[in-house]
Amino acid sequence: LKKNATWKDYLSLFSSFCASSGFKLHVDEEPTFTTINLQHDISEDFTDIMEWVWKKISISTKELKLENCIKTNISIIMKFEKL
């Protein structure tokens, strides 16, 4: 993780990664929450990795906190509370 990176920095990088990988990504920004919906069609292990990575990013940036996570073997929906 970069020392001074923001949540938006990571989200922008992740959006580019998803676009180049053919993943379907939808980000919903609300006043108090941000929801990331990723359809990756890879595996349950990849879903677990994505949850772990985004938890670490939220802890590192101190801008959001993971509130809820819905996982399948081909997708993940993560809802973050804005701090």
Beta strands, then each sheet from edge to edge (+ up, - down):
strand 1: 24-29
strand 2: 33-39
strand 3: 64-71
strand 4: 75-82
sheet 1: 1+ 2- 4+ 3-
end
